[in-house]
Amino acid sequence: LQPDLSTLLSSRIIFKKAVIRGLELPLESIGGMPGVFASFAKEENPVGVEQVFLEKTDVSHGALLLKNLEADIRLDSKGLMQSLYMRTSDRVLAAVATPDGSGVGLVVEAYSWRPFEDSKLVFDSANFNAKFDNGNLALNDIEIRLLDGVVKGSAAISSNAEANISGEVRFERINTNRVGDMLGLGKR
């Protein structure tokens, strides 16, 4: 915590910067974050905050997990939350979560991204919009470039531990030799 020194003797102490480390953040909890920051923004609250950063944060939805993210909670001039900007430490994946009255909107971009640490699969690029509402994550306008081709479509991901995924995808110009190499097929 980094206080604004000019407020230390006042009835309301303002922290210029707060850094939170090691947070486990389920996607559904992002929808409740604006309420937390609205309470900090009230003048009668003895504590306020201007900037909030997250380090080594894990964001999850059911069985899906993004580990060790960095994030900035973007506040407006009144201290109300506008969005949560998240990124991997190597900055190959970035996402902006925008809470609204009915859930959380997401915009995700990734370049040269591996979906998990030891993955043989590398997404040359991935872009999609998503909406989290009532425990369901709907992905729209998916465009993933990999294996010399592109995957386009939409999907829905449930929040249960099995990560049930349903949707519609189209594969265009996928290099089947590279798929086989990735899966270890055809090699002795």
VENVEN-V421805 format. One record per residue. N is the residue number from 1. RES is the residue in one letter. SS is DSSP state (a for helix, b for strand, c for the rest). Layout:
BEGIN
{{N;RES;SS} {N;RES;SS}}
END
This chain:
BEGIN
{{1;L;c} {2;Q;b} {3;P;b} {4;D;c} {5;L;a} {6;S;a} {7;T;a} {8;L;c} {9;L;c} {10;S;c} {11;S;c} {12;R;c} {13;I;b} {14;I;b} {15;F;b} {16;K;b} {17;K;b} {18;A;b} {19;V;b} {20;I;b} {21;R;b} {22;G;c} {23;L;c} {24;E;b} {25;L;b} {26;P;b} {27;L;a} {28;E;a} {29;S;a} {30;I;a} {31;G;c} {32;G;c} {33;M;a} {34;P;a} {35;G;a} {36;V;a} {37;F;a} {38;A;a} {39;S;a} {40;F;a} {41;A;a} {42;K;c} {43;E;c} {44;E;c} {45;N;c} {46;P;c} {47;V;b} {48;G;b} {49;V;b} {50;E;b} {51;Q;b} {52;V;b} {53;F;b} {54;L;b} {55;E;b} {56;K;b} {57;T;b} {58;D;b} {59;V;b} {60;S;b} {61;H;b} {62;G;c} {63;A;c} {64;L;b} {65;L;b} {66;L;b} {67;K;b} {68;N;b} {69;L;b} {70;E;b} {71;A;b} {72;D;b} {73;I;b} {74;R;b} {75;L;b} {76;D;c} {77;S;c} {78;K;c} {79;G;c} {80;L;c} {81;M;b} {82;Q;b} {83;S;b} {84;L;b} {85;Y;b} {86;M;b} {87;R;b} {88;T;b} {89;S;c} {90;D;c} {91;R;c} {92;V;c} {93;L;b} {94;A;b} {95;A;b} {96;V;b} {97;A;b} {98;T;b} {99;P;b} {100;D;b} {101;G;c} {102;S;c} {103;G;b} {104;V;b} {105;G;b} {106;L;b} {107;V;b} {108;V;b} {109;E;b} {110;A;b} {111;Y;b} {112;S;b} {113;W;b} {114;R;b} {115;P;c} {116;F;c} {117;E;c} {118;D;c} {119;S;c} {120;K;c} {121;L;c} {122;V;b} {123;F;b} {124;D;b} {125;S;b} {126;A;b} {127;N;b} {128;F;b} {129;N;b} {130;A;b} {131;K;b} {132;F;b} {133;D;b} {134;N;c} {135;G;c} {136;N;b} {137;L;b} {138;A;b} {139;L;b} {140;N;b} {141;D;b} {142;I;b} {143;E;b} {144;I;b} {145;R;b} {146;L;b} {147;L;c} {148;D;c} {149;G;b} {150;V;b} {151;V;b} {152;K;b} {153;G;b} {154;S;b} {155;A;b} {156;A;b} {157;I;b} {158;S;c} {159;S;c} {160;N;c} {161;A;c} {162;E;c} {163;A;c} {164;N;c} {165;I;b} {166;S;b} {167;G;b} {168;E;b} {169;V;b} {170;R;b} {171;F;b} {172;E;b} {173;R;c} {174;I;c} {175;N;c} {176;T;a} {177;N;a} {178;R;a} {179;V;a} {180;G;a} {181;D;a} {182;M;a} {183;L;a} {184;G;c} {185;L;c} {186;G;c} {187;K;c} {188;R;c}}
END
